[in-house]
Amino acid sequence: MVTNRKVVLKSRPQGRPKESDFAIETEQLGEPPPGMVLIEVSHLSIDAFIRTTLGEGGHHGSVPLGSPCVALGVGKVIASAFEGLAVGDWVSGATLAQTHAMMPGAMYQKIDDTIAPPSAYLGVLGMTTGLTAYFGLLSAVNVDEGDTVVVSGAAGAVGSVACQLAKIHGARVIGIAGGRDKVRYLTDTIGADAGIDYKGEDVGTRLTELAPNGIDVYFDNVGGELLDLVLDRIASGARISICGAISQYDHLDDVRGPKLYLRLAERNARMCGFTVDHYANRFGEAIPRLAGWMKEGKLKLPEHVERGIERFPAALIKLFTGGHMGKLLVTP
Ligand SMILES: NC(=O)c1ccc[n+]([C@@H]2O[C@H](COP(=O)([O-])OP(=O)(O)OC[C@H]3O[C@@H](n4cnc5c(N)ncnc54)[C@H](OP(=O)(O)O)[C@@H]3O)[C@@H](O)[C@H]2O)c1
């Protein structure tokens, strides 16, 4: 028997989630029945899509009240009644927000911890981080050498990887993030050419200074007002990749769309959205490339780790208040 501690949804957040919207519950788990595995979760990925599942009618579904919150995680198999996985294997997949997951073994991917540490399979090699940046930047739009690329939410997980992939492909990169420390992180750790502090600087003025010939590619994690400020400064033939709109997730029933979309027509530009799972049949091509750049030291992603399953709600709130740089994880 092992004791599982899980984070359940107590009430649907109105606006920004509060810790009181969640509760920790405990249960005992025994031997897995046929086809199931028991996983000891080592890291949980704190992702923006989790917020969208706390309400009703979101793109990623809705968590019933009283049920565990959704989360992707990595962990070690500690008991198995599934042919494809043995005790000691490391796996990644939908573990939910809990210390131990008793789930069908077929739901998990075995991961190779000799290529990279298990947590990297939620970061640079993970679906909601490295793979999202890879396909959102290199497939949804194409980045060419010499492009001026702007990335919003640049000091977060997807943004940090997107900035570095753009640099690897010969672009000039301007990151937008909240606060001077994050701007320093962008230029000193991530290798961006410039950073803009959207909380302390006039973003429009700074974009005009830093991209006098216009913006060729915009990788947008934030949406809202920043999208209009960029649209107003795009170059002819610009490409905009809508990865997400974290500024809007606390009020999905009243999303602010771009006012300046006519710039797309005026400048022969295009704007497209994507979901990473659309590219699932190409993950096998992307992972070795991402791992290769990691090994060469061209791609890094610092981790911000919150310790203890009870920190899960606070960590989720942190994603929206900007208290981390790089990949936000919880070790349950
Ligand atoms: N299309 C897909 O398939 C896909 C897959 C995965 C993720 N995504 C999207 O990728 C984006 C980034 O996700 P992530 O997991 O990497 O999170 P993250 O960037 O690590 O964390 C989110 C960051 O967003 C910034 N932020 C929050 N509210 C903001 C606001 N109102 N205005 C401006 N910035 C704000 C915060 O940084 P500051 O301190 O700079 O404000 C925060 O650190 C999200 O929009 C997510 O939905 C899309």
The ligand as an SDF file (V2000), in Angstrom:
LIG
                    3D

 48 52  0  0  0  0  0  0  0  0999 V2000
   -0.4030   26.1370  -28.7200 N   0  0  0  0  0  0  0  0  0  0  0  0
   -0.0590   25.1210  -27.9270 C   0  0  0  0  0  0  0  0  0  0  0  0
   -0.1850   23.9440  -28.2760 O   0  0  0  0  0  0  0  0  0  0  0  0
    0.5070   25.4200  -26.5600 C   0  0  0  0  0  0  0  0  0  0  0  0
    1.0990   24.4100  -25.7820 C   0  0  0  0  0  0  0  0  0  0  0  0
    1.6630   24.7560  -24.5400 C   0  0  0  0  0  0  0  0  0  0  0  0
    1.6250   26.0750  -24.0940 C   0  0  0  0  0  0  0  0  0  0  0  0
    0.9980   27.0110  -24.8750 N   0  0  0  0  0  0  0  0  0  0  0  0
    0.9390   28.4220  -24.4480 C   0  0  0  0  0  0  0  0  0  0  0  0
    2.2550   28.8960  -24.2410 O   0  0  0  0  0  0  0  0  0  0  0  0
    2.1990   30.0290  -23.3790 C   0  0  0  0  0  0  0  0  0  0  0  0
    3.3300   29.9360  -22.3640 C   0  0  0  0  0  0  0  0  0  0  0  0
    3.0870   28.8420  -21.5100 O   0  0  0  0  0  0  0  0  0  0  0  0
    4.2010   28.3100  -20.4870 P   0  0  0  0  0  0  0  0  0  0  0  0
    3.6980   27.0300  -19.9280 O   0  0  0  0  0  0  0  0  0  0  0  0
    5.5360   28.3460  -21.1380 O   0  0  0  0  0  0  0  0  0  0  0  0
    4.1320   29.3920  -19.3250 O   0  0  0  0  0  0  0  0  0  0  0  0
    5.3030   30.3410  -18.8520 P   0  0  0  0  0  0  0  0  0  0  0  0
    5.6490   31.2250  -20.0090 O   0  0  0  0  0  0  0  0  0  0  0  0
    6.3720   29.5760  -18.1850 O   0  0  0  0  0  0  0  0  0  0  0  0
    4.5570   31.2070  -17.7540 O   0  0  0  0  0  0  0  0  0  0  0  0
    3.6310   32.1400  -18.1570 C   0  0  0  0  0  0  0  0  0  0  0  0
    4.2510   33.5460  -18.1950 C   0  0  0  0  0  0  0  0  0  0  0  0
    3.3240   34.4160  -18.8070 O   0  0  0  0  0  0  0  0  0  0  0  0
    3.5350   35.7200  -18.3310 C   0  0  0  0  0  0  0  0  0  0  0  0
    2.2280   36.3640  -18.1270 N   0  0  0  0  0  0  0  0  0  0  0  0
    1.2340   35.9390  -17.3250 C   0  0  0  0  0  0  0  0  0  0  0  0
    0.1930   36.7960  -17.4110 N   0  0  0  0  0  0  0  0  0  0  0  0
    0.5650   37.7740  -18.2730 C   0  0  0  0  0  0  0  0  0  0  0  0
   -0.0750   38.9520  -18.7680 C   0  0  0  0  0  0  0  0  0  0  0  0
   -1.3030   39.2870  -18.3750 N   0  0  0  0  0  0  0  0  0  0  0  0
    0.5970   39.7100  -19.6690 N   0  0  0  0  0  0  0  0  0  0  0  0
    1.8340   39.3720  -20.0600 C   0  0  0  0  0  0  0  0  0  0  0  0
    2.4970   38.2690  -19.6220 N   0  0  0  0  0  0  0  0  0  0  0  0
    1.8630   37.4880  -18.7420 C   0  0  0  0  0  0  0  0  0  0  0  0
    4.2970   35.6060  -17.0010 C   0  0  0  0  0  0  0  0  0  0  0  0
    5.5730   36.1950  -17.1790 O   0  0  0  0  0  0  0  0  0  0  0  0
    5.8350   37.7670  -16.9620 P   0  0  0  0  0  0  0  0  0  0  0  0
    6.4860   37.9080  -15.6350 O   0  0  0  0  0  0  0  0  0  0  0  0
    6.7220   38.0940  -18.1010 O   0  0  0  0  0  0  0  0  0  0  0  0
    4.5110   38.4470  -16.9910 O   0  0  0  0  0  0  0  0  0  0  0  0
    4.4930   34.1120  -16.8160 C   0  0  0  0  0  0  0  0  0  0  0  0
    5.7740   33.7900  -16.3350 O   0  0  0  0  0  0  0  0  0  0  0  0
    0.7910   30.0550  -22.7850 C   0  0  0  0  0  0  0  0  0  0  0  0
    0.0200   31.0240  -23.4520 O   0  0  0  0  0  0  0  0  0  0  0  0
    0.2540   28.6720  -23.1230 C   0  0  0  0  0  0  0  0  0  0  0  0
   -1.1500   28.6410  -23.2250 O   0  0  0  0  0  0  0  0  0  0  0  0
    0.4500   26.7170  -26.0850 C   0  0  0  0  0  0  0  0  0  0  0  0
  1  2  1  0
  2  3  2  0
  2  4  1  0
  4  5  1  0
  4 48  2  0
  5  6  2  0
  6  7  1  0
  7  8  2  0
  8  9  1  0
  8 48  1  0
  9 10  1  0
  9 46  1  0
 10 11  1  0
 11 12  1  0
 11 44  1  0
 12 13  1  0
 13 14  1  0
 14 15  2  0
 14 16  1  0
 14 17  1  0
 17 18  1  0
 18 19  2  0
 18 20  1  0
 18 21  1  0
 21 22  1  0
 22 23  1  0
 23 24  1  0
 23 42  1  0
 24 25  1  0
 25 26  1  0
 25 36  1  0
 26 27  1  0
 26 35  1  0
 27 28  2  0
 28 29  1  0
 29 30  1  0
 29 35  2  0
 30 31  1  0
 30 32  2  0
 32 33  1  0
 33 34  2  0
 34 35  1  0
 36 37  1  0
 36 42  1  0
 37 38  1  0
 38 39  2  0
 38 40  1  0
 38 41  1  0
 42 43  1  0
 44 45  1  0
 44 46  1  0
 46 47  1  0
M  CHG  2   8   1  16  -1
M  END
$$$$
